[in-house]
Every structure is written in structure tokens, then in C-alpha cells.
Amino acid sequence: MLRLHQRDLLSGPFVRSKLDDIDLRILRELQADGRMTNVELASRVGISPPPCLRRVRALEEAGLITGYRALLDERKLGLDVVCFAFVHLASQAEPDLEAFQARIRAWDAVRECWKLSGDIDFMLKCVAPDLKAFQDFVGDLTALPNVRNVRTALAFDRVKDEPIVPFG
């Protein structure tokens, strides 16, 4: 019997406690190989394909599975510069934050944006084909309304980039 219901998953802070062992195995297997067929997935987690597909759909509808993607090497695609930008805003007013975030979401060069506590308001992970393109991006970023200052740091080497979410 399928015990996973979207309303159960979305109610309360302890989502993990609502998942049974089969759900957790499905999540682990799909993180390791999101391209496998439902038949293969069902075999790996020890159930038949129809209930496996229902569980996967329930996990998707509940927002635990947010998508399936190919992971690409940005450097092999010509994006040789990986840099972090640390942004300090002049105003924390909600309309100012929303305007800044909307602009950041529209920039392809920004691969990640994190809102932080402390002296820095936002940390951006950016990619560019070369230093000139990154310099141009930083110029555009610093020219945005409400940006007080921007500090940058070039990434020399990726030590760890683990897309797998650790759980149990």
C-alpha cells in the first residue's frame, strides 16, 4: 500500500519521517542514475514497476524530486572562468531585495545565488568564457541600483562538487 501522500510530505518540518524505506531507496537510486527506466528502478528497490512509478510520481508531486538533468562540464563548453561575487546591498527593503533577485535570476552567467547572513548579503557563483567577460559582468553588477559594493574571488580548482543530497 502506498503510504506516501503529498499532503503528508508537505505538512510539518520532518518530511523524512514521512518516507518509508522504499521511498528512500527510490530517491537514492534516482540520485545515482536519473536516466534508468522505471523497470530497472523497480528491480533495484525490490517492488514491481506500477507501484514504483506511482511512488516516483508522488515524490515528484510532493516536490522531493525537482527535476532530471544532465550535469555538464562548463569548462569543456568554453566557460573557463568560475568566480564568486560577494554582494553588499545598500537597502534591505523588500522591494529592493526583490528587484535585485529578479535581475540576478535573469543573468545566465549567475549559476547560483545565495542570500547570506552577516556582512555579505548575497554570494553569486558565476561562469564566463574569459576574464574580460567576467569583468564586464562585474561592471554591470556593480552598476545595479542598490548595490553598495561587490568583492570577487576567482576559483582556481574545484575541490568538491557533489550534486547528491546526503540523507541516511
LINCOR-V879594 format. One record per residue. RES is the residue in one small letter. SS is DSSP state (helix for helix, strand for strand, loop for the rest). PSI is psi in whole degrees, -180 to 180 (none if undefined). D_CENTER is the distance of its C-alpha to the mean C-alpha in Angstrom with 1 decimal. Layout:
RES_SS_PSI_D_CENTER / RES_SS_PSI_D_CENTER
This chain:
m_loop_132_32.0 / l_loop_118_28.4 / r_loop_-5_27.6 / l_loop_121_24.1 / h_loop_143_24.1 / q_helix_-44_21.4 / r_helix_-33_23.4 / d_helix_-43_23.6 / l_helix_-35_19.9 / l_helix_-4_19.3 / s_loop_124_22.3 / g_loop_159_22.2 / p_loop_-12_20.0 / f_loop_66_20.6 / v_helix_-42_18.6 / r_helix_-37_19.1 / s_helix_-16_22.8 / k_helix_-10_22.9 / l_loop_137_21.8 / d_loop_180_24.6 / d_helix_-38_24.8 / i_helix_-43_24.4 / d_helix_-44_21.2 / l_helix_-39_19.8 / r_helix_-40_21.2 / i_helix_-47_19.7 / l_helix_-43_16.2 / r_helix_-47_17.0 / e_helix_-44_18.7 / l_helix_-32_16.0 / q_helix_-37_13.4 / a_helix_-35_16.2 / d_loop_92_17.2 / g_loop_-4_15.7 / r_loop_-6_18.7 / m_loop_153_21.4 / t_loop_162_23.8 / n_helix_-35_24.3 / v_helix_-45_27.6 / e_helix_-44_26.3 / l_helix_-47_23.6 / a_helix_-42_26.5 / s_helix_-42_28.7 / r_helix_-33_26.3 / v_helix_-5_25.8 / g_loop_30_29.4 / i_loop_170_29.7 / s_loop_160_31.0 / p_helix_-43_28.8 / p_helix_-48_29.4 / p_helix_-28_28.2 / c_helix_-46_25.3 / l_helix_-40_24.2 / r_helix_-42_24.8 / r_helix_-44_22.6 / v_helix_-46_19.7 / r_helix_-40_20.3 / a_helix_-40_20.5 / l_helix_-37_17.2 / e_helix_-48_15.6 / e_helix_-32_17.7 / a_loop_-9_16.8 / g_loop_5_13.1 / l_loop_-38_12.5 / i_loop_116_11.7 / t_loop_-6_9.4 / g_loop_174_10.3 / y_loop_126_11.8 / r_loop_155_11.2 / a_loop_136_13.2 / l_loop_122_11.9 / l_loop_152_14.0 / d_loop_107_15.8 / e_loop_-33_15.7 / r_helix_-37_19.0 / k_helix_-15_20.8 / l_helix_11_19.9 / g_loop_6_21.7 / l_loop_81_19.0 / d_loop_-18_20.8 / v_strand_121_19.8 / v_strand_127_16.7 / c_strand_155_17.2 / f_strand_136_15.9 / a_strand_130_17.4 / f_strand_116_18.4 / v_strand_131_19.5 / h_strand_122_22.2 / l_strand_156_23.1 / a_loop_-29_26.7 / s_loop_141_26.1 / q_loop_10_23.9 / a_loop_141_25.4 / e_helix_-46_23.1 / p_helix_-35_24.1 / d_helix_-42_23.4 / l_helix_-44_19.9 / e_helix_-41_19.1 / a_helix_-43_20.8 / f_helix_-48_18.9 / q_helix_-38_15.4 / a_helix_-42_16.6 / r_helix_-41_17.8 / i_helix_-42_14.7 / r_helix_-29_12.7 / a_helix_-14_15.7 / w_loop_118_15.6 / d_loop_-31_14.5 / a_loop_-26_15.0 / v_strand_113_12.2 / r_strand_-30_9.0 / e_strand_148_7.4 / c_strand_125_9.4 / w_strand_130_10.2 / k_strand_129_13.4 / l_loop_163_15.7 / s_loop_164_19.0 / g_loop_-154_22.0 / d_loop_-28_23.4 / i_loop_134_20.3 / d_loop_-40_18.6 / f_strand_145_15.4 / m_strand_127_13.9 / l_strand_134_12.6 / k_strand_123_11.7 / c_strand_153_13.8 / v_strand_150_15.4 / a_strand_156_19.0 / p_loop_-27_21.8 / d_loop_174_24.1 / l_helix_-35_25.0 / k_helix_-45_26.9 / a_helix_-39_24.0 / f_helix_-40_21.9 / q_helix_-43_25.0 / d_helix_-42_25.3 / f_helix_-46_21.7 / v_helix_-38_22.5 / g_helix_-44_25.7 / d_helix_-39_24.1 / l_helix_-47_21.6 / t_helix_-22_24.6 / a_loop_-9_26.6 / l_loop_145_24.4 / p_loop_145_26.3 / n_loop_-6_25.5 / v_strand_116_24.1 / r_strand_-51_26.5 / n_strand_162_25.4 / v_strand_130_22.8 / r_strand_146_22.8 / t_strand_158_21.2 / a_strand_124_20.8 / l_strand_138_20.8 / a_loop_126_19.0 / f_loop_-37_21.8 / d_loop_139_20.2 / r_loop_115_17.0 / v_loop_-40_18.1 / k_loop_136_15.2 / d_loop_86_11.8 / e_loop_108_11.2 / p_loop_-9_8.4 / i_loop_128_10.7 / v_loop_124_10.3 / p_loop_125_13.8 / f_loop_132_16.1 / g_loop_none_19.9
